[in-house]
Amino acid sequence: MHIVSAEGSERATNDSGKIITYDGCTHVAWQDVTRKGYFNRVRTFEHATRHWGEPVTLDTGVDNHARAVLAIDTDGVLHAILGGHGTPVRWCHAPAPNDVSEWTEPVPLGVGTYPVFLCGPDGTLYLTLRGNGKKRHERGVDLYRRRPGGEWSQRRVVALCEEYGQAYAAYHMQMDIAPDGTLHAIIDFYEGQDERCRGLHQATCYMRSSDQGDSWTRADGGAVDLPARPEDLNILARNTRSRHEALPPPEIRQGGMVVDSTGRFFAFYINHGEGPGHCRMVTTDPDGGLQQVPINESWERIYPTMRALECSAVVRSDDRLCLLVTLTPYNEEWQADKPMRAMRMRERVDQPLVWLLSDDGGETFVVQPFLEPGRAYNCPSVEKSVGINAIPADRLPAVLYFDGSRAYPGGGDYYEDGRSVEEILASGGFLANNVVLEGL
């Protein structure tokens, strides 16, 4: 166990693209918090010397959502997206390969939240954001692209909010790139009509692109009209029923998208509408169509009183599928077999993390315990390939999380009382947590 920082924010490790191991070094990005604000930082662990370099500050975030993510290009140069929260998003890179000690001046790209950042096999950088259109119904998923040595493209809206969605909407996306450059994506839609009607429409969908994001198709090759709605895509799961509470967490939640060395994709998602913690793997069948396989029974046989709350997928260099699953007690906290918002807004010490592993393309899985209950393992971010880096076949992916050692600032939902970030910090609500890396 490596304690990377003792000042991690309460969302220090959210997002993928936090851990990159390449040529003897592991680079880690996270977010710290002090009375002066939120700071996105990166540091390096040298495997030969077992030594951590000093933290390097990339920028100051507007809040705990404005985090940084990393990618690494074909020359071994690290790139960072300095995320916003409905605010400007910027890009910078390190001048020297495999070195995070210096960074170029950040360049503004667009406005948005929740960046997903990858480098393709030809060196092209891809970025998606939850867009921030001037009107609510103009928001969705924005795609940006930068070819080697070129400029960033203008934003391309690949998915869009329904016109009735005048209130909060979220679009979480995961993407991976096949060896031939094909993009595979899984997108969550979470939409509502007003601030008290979140999640009236939820869906998880699939699409792919074979021309660097210029055009997209469904799994059968049918063209997708952009910007897309779920009915234009392969709908993996959808819910337009009433909700179980006013501000529900997502009932349908994607758990990652990975592509193996043969170009075959594997997507994972949790759908509490099918049952508490119901998890499915999605991939192609021998005829090229989509097949969905329930996999939650793999761990429920071993942990019968637990249900999956979230998962994160990785594929190793030897094509082993690795799914990190967060389990939580199935008890009176659940309502209508669905998790409550309050379950996610406090530190928990009763949640194990387990690996679900497959060496035969998802035909069979084995469960391997990773972290046992007793401490909080919050927002686990799993090491995955985001460019030239790969997870070696002699170990499982590393995992970065914050440990909840000092609880949530002020408790409860940070913004439920209407206070600004500045007011929360001024009142002492900055209690930082340890940021921990395990698995190297």
C-alpha positions as CSV (number, residue, x, y, z in Angstrom):
1,M,0.0,0.0,0.0
2,H,1.3,3.4,-1.0
3,I,-0.1,6.6,0.5
4,V,0.2,9.0,-2.4
5,S,-1.2,12.0,-0.5
6,A,-2.7,12.9,2.9
7,E,-4.7,15.8,1.5
8,G,-7.0,14.0,-1.0
9,S,-10.4,15.6,-1.6
10,E,-13.6,13.6,-1.1
11,R,-13.6,12.8,-4.8
12,A,-9.8,12.7,-5.2
13,T,-9.7,9.6,-7.4
14,N,-12.9,9.6,-9.5
15,D,-12.6,9.1,-13.2
16,S,-10.5,6.7,-15.2
17,G,-7.1,7.8,-16.5
18,K,-5.5,8.3,-13.1
19,I,-2.8,5.6,-13.3
20,I,-0.2,5.1,-16.1
21,T,2.6,2.6,-15.8
22,Y,5.2,2.8,-18.6
23,D,8.9,1.9,-18.9
24,G,9.6,1.4,-15.2
25,C,7.5,4.3,-13.9
26,T,4.0,4.6,-12.6
27,H,2.4,8.1,-12.8
28,V,-0.6,8.9,-10.7
29,A,-3.0,11.9,-10.9
30,W,-5.4,12.8,-8.1
31,Q,-7.0,15.9,-6.4
32,D,-5.9,17.5,-3.1
33,V,-8.0,19.9,-1.0
34,T,-6.9,22.6,1.5
35,R,-8.4,25.8,2.8
36,K,-6.9,27.4,-0.4
37,G,-9.0,25.2,-2.7
38,Y,-8.8,22.1,-4.9
39,F,-5.5,21.2,-6.5
40,N,-4.9,18.6,-9.3
41,R,-1.6,16.9,-8.8
42,V,0.6,14.2,-10.3
43,R,3.6,12.3,-9.0
44,T,5.7,9.3,-10.1
45,F,6.8,6.0,-8.5
46,E,10.1,4.6,-9.9
47,H,10.0,0.9,-9.7
48,A,13.7,0.3,-9.8
49,T,14.4,2.5,-6.7
50,R,10.9,2.1,-5.1
51,H,11.0,5.9,-4.7
52,W,8.2,8.5,-5.1
53,G,8.9,11.8,-6.7
54,E,7.6,15.0,-5.3
55,P,4.0,16.0,-6.2
56,V,3.6,18.4,-9.1
57,T,0.6,20.7,-9.2
58,L,-1.1,20.9,-12.6
59,D,-3.9,23.4,-11.8
60,T,-6.5,24.5,-9.3
61,G,-10.0,23.1,-9.8
62,V,-13.2,25.0,-9.3
63,D,-14.5,22.2,-7.0
64,N,-14.3,18.5,-6.3
65,H,-15.6,17.6,-9.7
66,A,-13.0,19.6,-11.7
67,R,-10.3,16.8,-11.7
68,A,-7.5,15.9,-14.0
69,V,-7.1,12.8,-16.2
70,L,-4.0,11.4,-18.1
71,A,-3.2,9.7,-21.3
72,I,0.2,8.7,-22.9
73,D,1.0,8.9,-26.6
74,T,3.0,6.6,-28.8
75,D,6.3,8.5,-27.9
76,G,5.7,8.0,-24.2
77,V,4.8,11.6,-23.6
78,L,2.1,12.2,-21.0
79,H,-0.9,14.5,-21.7
80,A,-3.3,15.8,-19.1
81,I,-6.9,17.1,-19.4
82,L,-7.6,19.6,-16.6
83,G,-11.3,19.0,-16.1
84,G,-14.0,21.5,-15.3
85,H,-17.4,21.3,-13.8
86,G,-19.5,23.2,-16.3
87,T,-16.4,25.4,-16.7
88,P,-13.5,25.6,-19.2
89,V,-11.5,22.4,-19.8
90,R,-7.8,22.7,-20.7
91,W,-5.1,20.4,-22.2
92,C,-1.3,20.3,-21.5
93,H,1.5,17.8,-21.9
94,A,4.9,17.1,-20.5
95,P,7.8,18.2,-22.7
96,A,9.9,15.0,-22.0
97,P,8.8,11.4,-22.4
98,N,7.9,9.5,-19.2
99,D,8.5,12.6,-17.1
100,V,5.8,14.6,-15.2
101,S,8.2,17.2,-13.6
102,E,7.3,19.9,-16.1
103,W,4.3,20.7,-18.2
104,T,3.4,23.0,-21.0
105,E,1.1,26.0,-20.6
106,P,-2.5,24.7,-20.6
107,V,-4.6,25.3,-23.7
108,P,-8.4,25.8,-23.5
109,L,-10.4,23.3,-25.4
110,G,-14.1,23.7,-24.4
111,V,-16.5,23.7,-21.6
112,G,-17.7,20.6,-19.8
113,T,-17.3,17.9,-17.1
114,Y,-16.2,14.3,-16.6
115,P,-13.4,14.0,-19.2
116,V,-12.6,10.6,-20.9
117,F,-9.2,10.8,-22.5
118,L,-7.3,8.3,-24.7
119,C,-4.5,8.1,-27.3
120,G,-5.0,5.8,-30.3
121,P,-2.4,3.5,-31.9
122,D,-1.5,6.2,-34.5
123,G,-1.0,8.9,-31.8
124,T,-4.4,10.6,-32.2
125,L,-5.8,12.0,-28.9
126,Y,-9.5,11.6,-28.2
127,L,-11.4,13.5,-25.5
128,T,-15.1,13.3,-24.6
129,L,-16.9,15.6,-22.1
130,R,-20.3,16.0,-20.7
131,G,-21.0,19.1,-22.8
132,N,-22.3,22.4,-21.4
133,G,-24.5,23.9,-24.0
134,K,-26.1,27.3,-23.4
135,K,-29.5,25.6,-22.8
136,R,-30.1,22.4,-20.9
137,H,-31.4,20.5,-23.9
138,E,-28.3,21.5,-25.9
139,R,-26.1,19.4,-23.6
140,G,-24.9,15.9,-24.2
141,V,-21.5,14.2,-25.1
142,D,-18.9,16.3,-26.9
143,L,-16.0,14.8,-28.8
144,Y,-12.7,16.5,-29.5
145,R,-9.8,15.1,-31.5
146,R,-6.1,16.0,-32.0
147,R,-4.0,14.2,-34.6
148,P,-0.2,14.0,-33.9
149,G,1.4,17.4,-34.3
150,G,-1.9,19.0,-35.2
151,E,-4.5,21.3,-33.5
152,W,-7.5,20.2,-31.5
153,S,-10.7,19.9,-33.6
154,Q,-13.8,21.9,-32.8
155,R,-16.3,20.0,-30.6
156,R,-18.5,17.5,-32.2
157,V,-21.7,16.6,-30.3
158,V,-22.2,12.9,-30.6
159,A,-25.1,12.5,-28.1
160,L,-27.7,15.0,-27.1
161,C,-30.2,15.7,-24.3
162,E,-33.9,15.3,-25.1
163,E,-35.6,18.6,-25.8
164,Y,-37.9,18.2,-22.8
165,G,-34.9,17.8,-20.5
166,Q,-34.8,21.3,-19.0
167,A,-33.1,20.2,-15.7
168,Y,-30.2,18.1,-14.6
169,A,-28.8,15.6,-17.1
170,A,-25.7,13.5,-17.0
171,Y,-23.9,11.6,-19.7
172,H,-21.2,9.3,-18.5
173,M,-19.1,7.7,-21.2
174,Q,-16.4,5.1,-21.4
175,M,-14.4,4.4,-24.6
176,D,-11.6,2.2,-25.8
177,I,-9.7,1.8,-29.0
178,A,-9.1,-1.4,-31.0
179,P,-5.6,-2.1,-32.5
180,D,-7.0,-1.1,-35.9
181,G,-8.1,2.3,-34.5
182,T,-11.9,1.5,-34.2
183,L,-13.5,3.4,-31.3
184,H,-15.9,1.5,-29.1
185,A,-18.1,3.5,-26.7
186,I,-20.7,2.9,-24.0
187,I,-22.8,5.9,-22.9
188,D,-25.1,6.5,-20.0
189,F,-28.1,8.8,-20.4
190,Y,-29.6,10.2,-17.1
191,E,-32.3,12.9,-17.7
192,G,-35.2,14.7,-16.1
193,Q,-37.7,17.5,-16.5
194,D,-37.0,19.6,-13.4
195,E,-34.5,19.6,-10.5
196,R,-36.8,17.3,-8.4
197,C,-37.4,14.9,-11.2
198,R,-33.9,13.5,-12.0
199,G,-33.6,10.2,-13.6
200,L,-37.0,10.0,-15.2
201,H,-35.2,8.7,-18.3
202,Q,-32.2,6.4,-18.0
203,A,-30.4,4.3,-20.6
204,T,-27.1,2.7,-21.4
205,C,-26.2,2.4,-25.1
206,Y,-23.4,1.2,-27.4
207,M,-21.9,2.6,-30.6
208,R,-18.6,2.4,-32.6
209,S,-16.6,4.5,-35.1
210,S,-14.1,3.2,-37.7
211,D,-13.1,6.7,-38.9
212,Q,-11.7,8.4,-35.8
213,G,-15.1,9.7,-34.7
214,D,-16.2,11.3,-37.9
215,S,-19.2,8.9,-38.2
216,W,-20.6,6.3,-35.9
217,T,-22.5,3.0,-36.3
218,R,-24.4,0.5,-34.3
219,A,-23.0,-3.0,-33.8
220,D,-24.7,-4.2,-37.0
221,G,-23.1,-1.4,-39.1
222,G,-26.2,0.7,-39.3
223,A,-25.4,4.4,-39.5
224,V,-26.1,6.6,-36.5
225,D,-27.5,10.1,-37.0
226,L,-25.6,12.6,-34.9
227,P,-26.2,14.0,-32.4
228,A,-27.6,10.7,-31.2
229,R,-30.4,9.7,-28.9
230,P,-30.7,6.2,-27.4
231,E,-33.1,5.0,-30.1
232,D,-30.4,5.7,-32.7
233,L,-27.9,3.5,-30.8
234,N,-27.8,-0.1,-29.5
235,I,-29.8,0.2,-26.3
236,L,-28.4,-2.2,-23.8
237,A,-30.8,-1.2,-21.0
238,R,-33.4,1.6,-20.6
239,N,-35.8,2.8,-17.9
240,T,-38.6,5.4,-18.3
241,R,-40.5,4.3,-15.1
242,S,-41.1,6.4,-12.0
243,R,-38.2,6.7,-9.6
244,H,-37.8,5.4,-6.1
245,E,-36.8,8.7,-4.6
246,A,-36.6,12.4,-5.7
247,L,-32.9,12.5,-6.5
248,P,-32.0,8.9,-7.2
249,P,-28.5,7.6,-8.1
250,P,-28.4,6.1,-11.5
251,E,-30.5,2.8,-11.7
252,I,-28.5,1.9,-14.9
253,R,-24.7,2.5,-14.6
254,Q,-22.0,1.5,-17.1
255,G,-19.0,-0.2,-15.7
256,G,-16.5,0.3,-18.5
257,M,-15.5,-0.5,-22.1
258,V,-12.4,-2.5,-23.0
259,V,-11.1,-4.0,-26.3
260,D,-8.7,-7.0,-26.5
261,S,-5.8,-7.6,-28.8
262,T,-8.1,-9.1,-31.4
263,G,-10.3,-6.1,-31.6
264,R,-13.2,-7.7,-29.7
265,F,-14.9,-5.3,-27.3
266,F,-16.3,-6.1,-23.8
267,A,-18.7,-3.7,-22.0
268,F,-20.1,-4.0,-18.5
269,Y,-23.0,-2.3,-16.8
270,I,-25.2,-2.6,-13.7
271,N,-29.0,-2.4,-14.0
272,H,-30.8,-2.4,-10.6
273,G,-34.1,-2.4,-12.6
274,E,-33.4,-6.1,-13.4
275,G,-32.6,-6.8,-9.8
276,P,-30.4,-5.3,-7.0
277,G,-26.8,-5.3,-8.3
278,H,-27.7,-7.1,-11.5
279,C,-24.5,-6.9,-13.7
280,R,-24.1,-7.8,-17.4
281,M,-21.2,-8.2,-19.8
282,V,-21.9,-7.2,-23.4
283,T,-19.7,-8.4,-26.3
284,T,-20.1,-9.8,-29.8
285,D,-21.3,-13.3,-30.7
286,P,-19.7,-15.4,-33.5
287,D,-22.0,-13.8,-36.0
288,G,-21.0,-10.2,-35.0
289,G,-24.2,-9.5,-33.1
290,L,-24.5,-8.3,-29.5
291,Q,-24.8,-10.8,-26.7
292,Q,-25.5,-9.9,-23.1
293,V,-24.5,-12.3,-20.3
294,P,-25.5,-11.8,-16.6
295,I,-22.4,-12.2,-14.4
296,N,-23.5,-11.1,-10.9
297,E,-24.1,-14.7,-9.8
298,S,-20.3,-15.2,-9.9
299,W,-19.8,-13.2,-6.8
300,E,-23.3,-13.5,-5.2
301,R,-22.6,-17.2,-4.6
302,I,-19.6,-16.2,-2.5
303,Y,-21.1,-13.0,-1.0
304,P,-24.8,-13.8,-0.7
305,T,-25.6,-10.8,1.5
306,M,-23.9,-8.4,-0.8
307,R,-24.9,-6.7,-4.1
308,A,-22.8,-4.8,-6.6
309,L,-22.9,-1.1,-6.5
310,E,-20.3,-0.3,-9.2
311,C,-17.7,-1.9,-11.3
312,S,-14.7,-1.0,-13.5
313,A,-13.3,-3.0,-16.4
314,V,-9.7,-3.5,-17.6
315,V,-8.1,-5.8,-20.2
316,R,-4.6,-6.9,-19.5
317,S,-1.8,-7.3,-22.1
318,D,-2.5,-11.1,-22.2
319,D,-6.2,-10.4,-22.8
320,R,-7.3,-11.4,-19.3
321,L,-10.5,-9.5,-18.4
322,C,-10.3,-7.9,-15.0
323,L,-13.5,-6.4,-13.5
324,L,-13.2,-4.6,-10.1
325,V,-16.5,-4.8,-8.3
326,T,-17.6,-2.7,-5.3
327,L,-20.0,-4.7,-3.1
328,T,-22.3,-3.3,-0.5
329,P,-24.7,-5.0,2.0
330,Y,-28.1,-5.7,0.7
331,N,-30.2,-4.4,3.7
332,E,-32.9,-2.0,4.7
333,E,-30.9,0.9,3.1
334,W,-32.2,-0.2,-0.3
335,Q,-35.6,0.9,-1.5
336,A,-37.6,-1.0,-4.1
337,D,-34.4,-3.1,-4.7
338,K,-32.5,0.1,-5.7
339,P,-29.7,1.9,-3.9
340,M,-30.6,5.2,-2.2
341,R,-28.7,8.5,-2.7
342,A,-27.8,8.5,1.0
343,M,-25.9,5.3,0.6
344,R,-23.3,7.1,-1.5
345,M,-23.0,10.2,0.6
346,R,-21.2,8.8,3.6
347,E,-18.1,6.9,4.3
348,R,-18.6,3.1,4.5
349,V,-16.4,0.5,6.1
350,D,-18.6,-2.5,5.1
351,Q,-17.8,-2.7,1.4
352,P,-15.4,-5.3,0.0
353,L,-13.8,-4.9,-3.4
354,V,-13.4,-8.0,-5.5
355,W,-11.9,-8.9,-8.8
356,L,-13.8,-10.9,-11.4
357,L,-11.3,-12.5,-13.8
358,S,-11.6,-14.3,-17.1
359,D,-8.9,-15.9,-19.2
360,D,-11.3,-17.2,-21.9
361,G,-13.0,-14.1,-23.3
362,G,-15.8,-14.0,-20.7
363,E,-16.8,-17.7,-21.1
364,T,-16.0,-18.3,-17.4
365,F,-15.0,-16.1,-14.5
366,V,-13.4,-16.6,-11.1
367,V,-13.7,-14.3,-8.1
368,Q,-10.7,-13.1,-6.3
369,P,-11.0,-10.9,-3.1
370,F,-9.0,-7.7,-3.2
371,L,-9.8,-5.4,-0.3
372,E,-11.8,-6.6,2.7
373,P,-14.2,-4.5,4.8
374,G,-12.8,-2.5,7.7
375,R,-11.7,0.7,5.9
376,A,-13.5,2.9,3.3
377,Y,-12.4,2.3,-0.3
378,N,-13.9,5.3,-2.0
379,C,-14.1,6.1,-5.7
380,P,-11.7,3.3,-6.8
381,S,-10.0,4.2,-10.0
382,V,-8.5,1.2,-11.9
383,E,-5.3,1.3,-14.0
384,K,-6.0,0.8,-17.6
385,S,-4.5,1.3,-21.0
386,V,-5.0,4.9,-22.2
387,G,-2.3,4.9,-24.9
388,I,1.0,3.1,-25.3
389,N,0.9,1.8,-21.7
390,A,-0.4,-1.7,-21.0
391,I,-1.2,-3.8,-17.9
392,P,1.5,-6.5,-17.7
393,A,0.5,-10.1,-17.6
394,D,2.3,-10.7,-14.3
395,R,0.0,-8.7,-12.0
396,L,-3.5,-7.3,-11.6
397,P,-4.2,-3.6,-12.4
398,A,-3.3,-1.1,-9.7
399,V,-6.1,0.7,-7.9
400,L,-6.2,4.3,-6.6
401,Y,-8.8,5.3,-4.0
402,F,-9.3,7.7,-1.1
403,D,-9.7,6.0,2.2
404,G,-12.3,8.1,4.0
405,S,-10.0,8.4,7.0
406,R,-11.4,11.8,8.0
407,A,-15.0,11.5,6.7
408,Y,-17.0,13.8,4.5
409,P,-16.6,17.6,5.1
410,G,-19.5,18.5,7.3
411,G,-21.2,15.2,6.5
412,G,-24.1,14.5,4.2
413,D,-24.4,16.0,0.8
414,Y,-22.0,18.9,0.4
415,Y,-24.3,21.1,-1.5
416,E,-27.6,20.3,0.1
417,D,-27.6,23.4,2.2
418,G,-26.8,25.7,-0.7
419,R,-23.4,26.8,0.5
420,S,-20.8,27.7,-2.0
421,V,-17.4,25.9,-2.2
422,E,-15.8,29.0,-0.7
423,E,-18.2,28.9,2.2
424,I,-17.7,25.2,2.8
425,L,-13.9,25.7,2.9
426,A,-14.1,28.8,5.1
427,S,-16.2,26.9,7.6
428,G,-13.5,24.2,7.9
429,G,-15.1,21.7,5.5
430,F,-11.9,20.7,3.8
431,L,-11.1,17.6,5.8
432,A,-8.7,15.7,3.5
433,N,-8.3,12.0,3.2
434,N,-5.4,9.7,2.3
435,V,-5.1,8.9,-1.4
436,V,-3.9,5.3,-1.6
437,L,-2.4,3.2,-4.4
438,E,-2.5,-0.6,-4.2
439,G,-1.4,-3.3,-6.5
440,L,2.0,-2.4,-7.8
